[in-house]
């Protein structure tokens, strides 16, 4: 069964990013995006359940937006919202989208 998960690490501290808001959207036929979920990371920097799984997880273009500025709440922070747009070709597989972040930089990759 396919699923979509995420994990956020604060690389400035080396700890999970607890309480970071994130929104998941999916590309639609009109060229825009439809919101699917609005959630917050838990004590482990993850969400409590997969963002999508089973029949709800379909092929297409998705956008996962992380509210980094709200999380760090520093006046000299460089980043605000970090949108990651990615394509799901095979919705029967596990797609994991981790975010490694500081107030000034981020990186992501397709995890497992």
VOBA-1610 file (N, C-alpha, C; in pm, whole numbers, padded with zeros to 5 digits, always signed):
BEGIN
Unk+00084-00119+00000Unk+00000+00000+00000Unk+00088+00124+00000Unk+00064+00215-00092Unk+00142+00338-00100Unk+00106+00435+00008Unk+00203+00521+00038Unk+00178+00624+00139Unk+00278+00738+00122Unk+00242+00852+00181Unk+00326+00972+00180Unk+00352+01011+00324Unk+00482+01025+00358Unk+00520+01065+00493Unk+00624+01177+00487Unk+00649+01238+00601Unk+00750+01343+00611Unk+00815+01338+00749Unk+00926+01408+00759Unk+01002+01417+00884Unk+01080+01547+00876Unk+01079+01627+00982Unk+01150+01754+00981Unk+01254+01755+01093Unk+01378+01783+01056Unk+01486+01794+01153Unk+01541+01935+01153Unk+01557+01991+01272Unk+01619+02121+01291Unk+01770+02095+01295Unk+01839+02120+01187Unk+01982+02088+01183Unk+02067+02190+01258Unk+02009+02300+01301Unk+02082+02394+01386Unk+02102+02336+01526Unk+02005+02255+01570Unk+02014+02194+01703Unk+02039+02043+01697Unk+02015+01983+01581Unk+02028+01839+01568Unk+01909+01764+01625Unk+01798+01833+01645Unk+01679+01773+01707Unk+01560+01776+01611Unk+01459+01693+01636Unk+01337+01700+01556Unk+01272+01838+01569Unk+01209+01883+01462Unk+01137+02010+01463Unk+00996+01985+01515Unk+00976+02010+01641Unk+00848+01986+01708Unk+00755+02105+01687Unk+00632+02080+01644Unk+00532+02185+01632Unk+00539+02267+01505Unk+00602+02216+01400Unk+00607+02291+01274Unk+00480+02262+01193Unk+00415+02367+01150Unk+00295+02355+01067Unk+00336+02318+00925Unk+00254+02233+00862Unk+00274+02203+00721Unk+00141+02180+00654Unk+00137+02215+00527Unk+00015+02201+00446Unk+00049+02117+00324Unk-00039+02022+00292Unk-00023+01940+00172Unk-00130+01978+00071Unk-00086+02002-00052Unk-00178+02033-00162Unk-00148+01939-00279Unk-00248+01920-00364Unk-00228+01840-00485Unk-00268+01923-00606Unk-00188+01912-00713Unk-00218+01982-00837Unk-00352+01935-00893Unk-00427+02029-00949Unk-00558+01994-01005Unk-00563+02023-01155Unk-00673+01985-01217Unk-00691+01997-01363Unk-00688+02142-01411Unk-00722+02236-01325Unk-00726+02377-01364Unk-00589+02444-01356Unk-00488+02370-01315Unk-00353+02427-01304Unk-00322+02484-01166Unk-00415+02474-01076Unk-00394+02522-00939Unk-00367+02405-00846Unk-00388+02430-00718Unk-00365+02327-00617Unk-00483+02320-00522Unk-00518+02200-00482Unk-00625+02174-00388Unk-00564+02132-00255Unk-00605+02197-00147Unk-00552+02163-00016Unk-00608+02028+00031Unk-00517+01942+00079Unk-00555+01810+00127Unk-00544+01798+00279Unk-00443+01862+00337Unk-00429+01853+00483Unk-00350+01970+00538Unk-00375+01999+00664Unk-00310+02106+00740Unk-00279+02042+00875Unk-00151+02024+00904Unk-00114+01950+01025Unk+00011+02010+01089Unk+00055+01950+01199Unk+00170+01998+01276Unk+00256+01877+01313Unk+00387+01896+01313Unk+00477+01787+01350Unk+00470+01758+01499Unk+00493+01633+01533Unk+00486+01588+01672Unk+00623+01593+01740Unk+00638+01527+01854Unk+00762+01529+01934Unk+00882+01469+01860Unk+00855+01392+01754Unk+00962+01329+01677Unk+00986+01400+01543Unk+00921+01516+01523Unk+00936+01589+01397Unk+00858+01527+01283Unk+00768+01436+01314Unk+00685+01369+01214Unk+00540+01406+01238Unk+00453+01368+01146Unk+00310+01380+01172Unk+00261+01247+01226Unk+00150+01246+01297Unk+00105+01127+01368Unk+00063+01010+01278Unk+00028+01040+01155Unk-00014+00936+01059Unk+00038+00978+00922Unk+00043+00885+00827Unk+00084+00926+00692Unk-00001+01042+00642Unk+00060+01129+00565Unk-00014+01242+00508Unk-00122+01191+00413Unk-00088+01087+00338Unk-00184+01018+00251Unk-00147+00872+00247Unk-00246+00787+00228Unk-00218+00644+00212Unk-00336+00576+00145Unk-00312+00456+00093Unk-00417+00376+00032Unk-00479+00445-00088Unk-00611+00435-00099Unk-00684+00491-00214Unk-00677+00643-00220Unk-00650+00709-00108Unk-00640+00856-00106Unk-00511+00905-00170Unk-00413+00815-00182Unk-00282+00850-00238Unk-00281+00811-00385Unk-00278+00911-00472Unk-00282+00887-00616Unk-00165+00956-00685Unk-00139+00915-00809Unk-00033+00977-00886Unk-00067+01124-00913Unk+00037+01205-00931Unk+00016+01345-00961Unk+00125+01433-00901Unk+00104+01563-00911Unk+00197+01661-00857Unk+00144+01710-00723Unk+00231+01711-00623Unk+00196+01753-00488Unk+00286+01868-00446Unk+00238+01947-00351Unk+00318+02052-00291Unk+00303+02043-00140Unk+00414+02027-00072Unk+00419+02021+00073Unk+00487+02149+00120Unk+00414+02234+00193Unk+00466+02362+00238Unk+00493+02355+00388Unk+00616+02386+00426Unk+00660+02387+00565Unk+00668+02532+00612Unk+00610+02564+00726Unk+00607+02700+00779Unk+00726+02720+00872Unk+00841+02734+00808Unk+00970+02743+00876Unk+00982+02872+00957Unk+00941+02985+00901Unk+00951+03113+00971Unk+00873+03114+01100Unk+00751+03061+01098Unk+00670+03053+01219Unk+00736+02962+01322Unk+00799+02856+01277Unk+00863+02762+01368Unk+00983+02825+01439Unk+01072+02891+01364Unk+01193+02946+01425Unk+01167+03076+01500Unk+01075+03158+01455Unk+01037+03283+01522Unk+01157+03368+01565Unk+01252+03386+01473Unk+01365+03475+01500Unk+01359+03592+01404Unk+01396+03710+01451Unk+01382+03827+01364Unk+01483+03829+01250Unk+01592+03756+01261Unk+01689+03755+01152Unk+01678+03630+01064Unk+01568+03554+01081Unk+01549+03434+00999Unk+01536+03472+00852Unk+01597+03394+00767Unk+01595+03418+00623Unk+01475+03350+00557Unk+01441+03231+00602Unk+01334+03153+00540Unk+01199+03180+00605Unk+01094+03173+00524Unk+00958+03186+00575Unk+00885+03055+00546Unk+00821+03044+00432Unk+00756+02920+00392Unk+00847+02846+00295Unk+00859+02715+00311Unk+00940+02633+00221Unk+00845+02536+00149Unk+00812+02567+00022Unk+00728+02476-00055Unk+00814+02374-00130Unk+00777+02249-00121Unk+00847+02144-00195Unk+00745+02081-00288Unk+00768+02097-00418Unk+00678+02043-00519Unk+00741+01917-00576Unk+00666+01808-00579Unk+00722+01681-00625Unk+00615+01601-00698Unk+00661+01502-00773Unk+00572+01419-00854Unk+00568+01277-00800Unk+00449+01224-00789Unk+00428+01085-00753Unk+00389+01011-00880Unk+00477+00921-00924Unk+00451+00842-01045Unk+00383+00710-01013Unk+00417+00651-00900Unk+00367+00519-00863Unk+00312+00524-00721Unk+00182+00545-00709Unk+00119+00563-00579Unk+00108+00434-00497Unk+00161+00325-00548Unk+00165+00201-00469Unk+00291+00195-00384Unk+00382+00291-00401Unk+00509+00292-00328Unk+00504+00393-00213Unk+00605+00386-00128Unk+00620+00479-00016Unk+00703+00599-00064Unk+00649+00717-00050Unk+00720+00841-00079Unk+00742+00912+00054Unk+00867+00937+00088Unk+00901+01006+00212Unk+00974+01135+00176Unk+00924+01248+00226Unk+00980+01379+00193Unk+01032+01443+00321Unk+01159+01419+00355Unk+01216+01480+00475Unk+01263+01623+00447Unk+01265+01704+00551Unk+01317+01840+00542Unk+01422+01857+00652Unk+01541+01895+00613Unk+01648+01931+00707Unk+01658+02082+00698Unk+01643+02152+00812Unk+01623+02297+00804Unk+01689+02371+00919Unk+01734+02493+00888Unk+01778+02593+00986Unk+01702+02721+00950Unk+01717+02830+01025Unk+01650+02954+00985Unk+01703+03012+00853Unk+01815+02958+00802Unk+01883+03018+00688Unk+01899+02924+00568Unk+01871+02796+00585Unk+01890+02704+00475Unk+01807+02577+00495Unk+01790+02503+00385Unk+01720+02375+00394Unk+01768+02282+00284Unk+01741+02156+00304Unk+01764+02055+00201Unk+01656+01948+00215Unk+01630+01881+00106Unk+01532+01773+00106Unk+01578+01668+00006Unk+01515+01554+00011Unk+01546+01445-00080Unk+01431+01347-00074Unk+01430+01253-00166Unk+01328+01148-00158Unk+01381+01039-00069Unk+01325+01027+00048Unk+01370+00928+00145Unk+01298+00795+00128Unk+01322+00708+00222Unk+01257+00576+00215Unk+01192+00543+00348
//
